[in-house]
Structure formats: C-alpha cells, structure tokens
Amino acid sequence: MKVSKREKAEAIFKRLAAAIPAPKGELEHVNPYTLLVAVVLSAQATDKGVNKATGPLFKVVQTPAEMVKLGEARLIDFIKTIGLFRMKAKNVIALSKALIENHGSEVPRDREALQALPGVGRKTANVVLNIAFGEPTIAVDTHVFRVAQRLGLAKGKTPNEIEDQLMKVVPAKYMQHAHHWLILHGRYTCIARNPKCWDCVASDVCPFKPKSKAPTAPKGKT
C-alpha cells in the first residue's frame, strides 16, 4: 500500500521525537539579539567554531548598543577564527545600528523586517523566529536540505523549495522542532558521506539506498 508523504512524515518525526524529545539549536546565546548575531556568524561555519568565538564576545556584548560601541575592528578580534569574518563583522555592526534606529534596539518578530537587516537571509530569519519567538518555522540549512530529500519528505533544487514542501507535510505537532530534529539527524547520523543507516531510527521508512552497514571491528579486536 502506497504511503503518503504526510503519513511518512508522521512516522519519521515520531521516531525522531522519541529519540530526542526536546531538541535544541546548538548555537549558544543569551537573548534574541545574541541569537541573531550567532546565526549570522554561523553562515558557512560550524556551530562549534562560532560558539568558541561568541563565548568570550557575549560576555562583553549583549545588546546592539554594546556591539556598536565595541566597533568593527574589535569585533573582528573576537571572530577572526570564523570564515568570512570581515564581511560578517561589517554586517553585525550594520544590523546592530539598524536595530537601534528602526526597532528600538529590539529584534523584530517579523520575517520581512528581519530579512531587511544586513546579512540576514530567510534561513537566519527562520531560526530566530523559531528559537527566540517560538514560531513554527523550518530553517533549511545543508543538513535539512540533504536529510529531507534522503528521507523522501521533499525534493527540490533550492532551500526554498524544500522549505515549502516540508511546511506542507510535517504534522503540526512536530513543526516547532522539525528543523532541529533534521539538523541533528544530519549532523550526527545521516551525515553527508557514509550515513550511519544502521544507527538511524527512521531507517525502516527511509527510501535512501544503498543502506550503509555498521563497520566491523578488525579481527582479534572487540
């Protein structure tokens, strides 16, 4: 019997939810503003690398005004281990000024307003809306883009296409954490090369082939 994508999504997210009942984003932050900064810095960088840089940064900067006062040159000193740090520093200072001038120093709970900020695209806006404000959005990064297609939940050539399809098939009760589950699954199990199919909670309903097998220990070792 053919299973619909919504039924497949229900089965997959039920398993992912059972494995990780309360998934969370791995970017460290202290408020919506520092979350926004962290997500902007995370483009083409690892969360681990960003957290290493923002740990010291967020001890001295937690508001747009403090960031503007810090200045671009000093910000670079904090984030120079992150890829594209010069461009990102320029964007962070610019978006901080925009928040002060246009939003009373508050991060807006509005996608259009967020995407109007320097360095903020749809994915970043979705992450902020989801984590800071509890909006049921799906942020499509490289992990979500890959995993959603491997699992047969969506198919497309752009993140927007994948997002649109996921928004249609993910059951409402799983929407709030959907992209967190897919990101974590892609980061630790459904990795880009040699996915750990043997350790996947959704392997039985996943159409990806060929399924990888657990590595065997060398002879004489256990």
C-alpha positions in Angstrom: 0.0 0.0 0.0 1.4 3.4 -1.0 2.1 5.8 1.9 1.5 9.5 1.5 4.3 12.0 2.4 2.2 13.2 5.3 2.0 9.7 6.7 5.7 9.1 6.1 6.5 12.4 7.8 4.3 11.3 10.8 6.2 8.1 11.1 9.6 9.7 10.7 9.1 12.6 13.2 7.5 10.2 15.7 10.8 8.3 15.8 13.0 11.4 15.8 10.9 12.8 18.7 11.1 9.6 20.7 14.9 9.7 20.3 15.3 13.4 21.2 12.2 14.6 23.0 13.4 18.2 23.4 15.9 19.1 20.7 17.6 22.5 20.8 19.7 24.6 18.5 23.4 24.2 19.3 24.4 27.9 18.9 24.9 29.4 22.3 23.2 32.7 23.1 21.8 34.7 25.9 18.9 36.7 24.3 17.2 37.2 20.9 19.9 39.7 19.8 22.8 37.4 20.6 21.0 34.6 18.8 20.6 36.7 15.7 24.3 37.6 15.8 25.3 34.0 16.3 23.2 32.8 13.4 24.6 35.5 11.1 28.1 34.4 12.1 27.3 30.7 11.5 27.0 31.0 7.7 29.5 28.6 6.2 30.9 27.9 9.7 30.3 25.2 12.3 28.3 25.9 15.4 31.2 24.7 17.5 33.5 27.2 15.8 31.0 30.0 16.3 30.4 29.1 20.0 34.2 29.2 20.6 34.3 32.8 19.3 31.0 34.1 20.8 31.6 32.7 24.2 34.1 35.5 25.1 32.2 38.0 22.9 28.8 37.6 24.6 30.4 38.2 28.0 31.0 41.8 27.0 28.4 42.4 24.3 24.7 41.5 24.7 22.9 44.5 23.1 23.0 46.3 19.8 24.3 49.4 21.5 27.2 47.5 23.2 28.1 46.0 19.8 28.2 49.4 18.1 30.3 50.7 20.9 32.6 47.7 20.6 33.2 48.6 16.9 34.1 46.6 13.8 37.8 46.4 14.5 37.4 44.9 18.0 34.6 42.6 16.9 37.0 41.2 14.3 39.4 40.3 17.1 36.7 38.1 18.6 35.5 36.4 15.5 38.6 36.2 13.3 38.7 32.4 13.7 35.3 32.2 11.8 35.2 32.1 8.0 34.3 35.4 6.2 34.9 37.2 9.4 35.5 40.7 7.9 32.2 40.7 5.9 30.3 39.2 8.9 31.8 41.9 11.3 30.6 44.6 8.9 27.1 43.1 8.7 26.8 42.6 12.5 27.7 46.3 13.1 25.3 47.4 10.4 22.4 45.2 11.6 23.0 46.5 15.2 22.7 50.1 14.0 19.6 49.2 12.1 18.0 47.6 15.2 18.8 50.7 17.2 17.5 53.1 14.5 14.4 51.2 13.3 13.4 48.8 16.0 14.1 50.4 19.4 17.1 48.0 19.8 14.8 45.0 19.8 14.9 42.1 17.4 11.7 42.2 15.4 9.3 39.3 15.4 8.6 39.7 11.7 10.2 37.8 8.8 10.2 40.8 6.4 11.8 43.1 9.0 14.4 40.5 9.9 15.3 39.9 6.3 15.7 43.6 5.7 18.7 43.6 8.2 22.2 43.4 6.7 23.4 39.8 6.5 20.1 38.2 7.3 18.5 35.8 4.8 15.5 33.6 5.0 17.2 30.8 6.9 18.6 33.1 9.6 15.2 34.8 9.9 13.5 31.4 10.3 16.0 30.3 13.0 15.4 33.5 15.0 11.6 33.3 14.7 11.7 29.7 15.7 14.1 29.8 18.7 13.6 33.3 20.0 9.9 33.6 19.4 8.5 30.1 19.2 7.2 30.4 15.6 6.7 27.1 13.7 9.2 27.8 11.0 11.6 25.5 9.2 15.1 26.7 8.6 16.7 24.8 5.7 20.5 24.5 6.1 22.7 22.0 4.3 21.7 19.2 6.7 18.0 19.8 6.4 18.3 20.1 2.6 20.1 16.7 2.4 18.2 14.8 5.1 14.7 15.8 3.9 15.4 14.5 0.4 17.0 11.3 1.6 14.0 10.6 3.8 11.7 11.3 0.9 10.0 14.1 2.6 10.8 16.7 0.0 12.6 17.1 -3.3 14.0 20.3 -4.8 16.9 22.3 -6.1 16.7 25.2 -3.7 16.3 25.6 0.1 13.0 27.5 -0.5 11.6 24.5 -2.5 12.5 22.2 0.4 11.1 24.5 3.0 7.8 24.9 1.1 7.3 21.1 0.8 8.3 20.4 4.4 5.8 23.0 5.6 3.1 21.1 3.8 3.9 17.6 5.0 5.3 18.0 8.6 2.5 17.4 11.1 1.6 20.5 13.1 2.5 18.8 16.4 6.1 18.3 15.2 6.5 21.6 13.3 8.1 23.6 16.2 11.1 21.3 16.4 11.1 19.8 12.9 14.2 21.5 11.6 16.1 20.9 14.9 15.5 17.1 14.5 16.5 17.1 10.9 19.7 19.2 11.6 20.8 17.0 14.5 20.0 13.8 12.5 22.0 15.1 9.6 24.9 16.3 11.8 25.3 13.0 13.7 23.6 10.2 11.9 22.5 11.0 8.3 25.9 12.5 7.5 26.9 13.6 4.0 29.3 10.7 3.3 28.7 7.2 4.6 25.5 7.9 6.6 25.0 5.7 9.7 22.0 3.9 8.4 22.5 1.1 10.9 22.0 3.7 13.7 19.1 5.5 12.2 15.7 5.4 14.0 13.9 6.0 10.7 15.9 3.5 8.6 12.8 1.3 8.1 10.8 4.0 6.5 13.7 5.7 4.6 13.9 5.1 0.9 17.6 6.0 0.7 19.7 3.3 -0.9 22.0 1.6 -0.6 21.8 1.4 3.1 25.2 1.5 4.8 26.2 -1.2 7.2 27.8 -0.9 10.6 31.6 -1.1 10.4 33.1 -4.4 11.6 35.9 -4.5 14.1 39.3 -5.8 12.9 39.9 -9.5 13.6 41.2 -10.0 17.1 39.5 -6.9 18.4 36.1 -6.2 20.0 
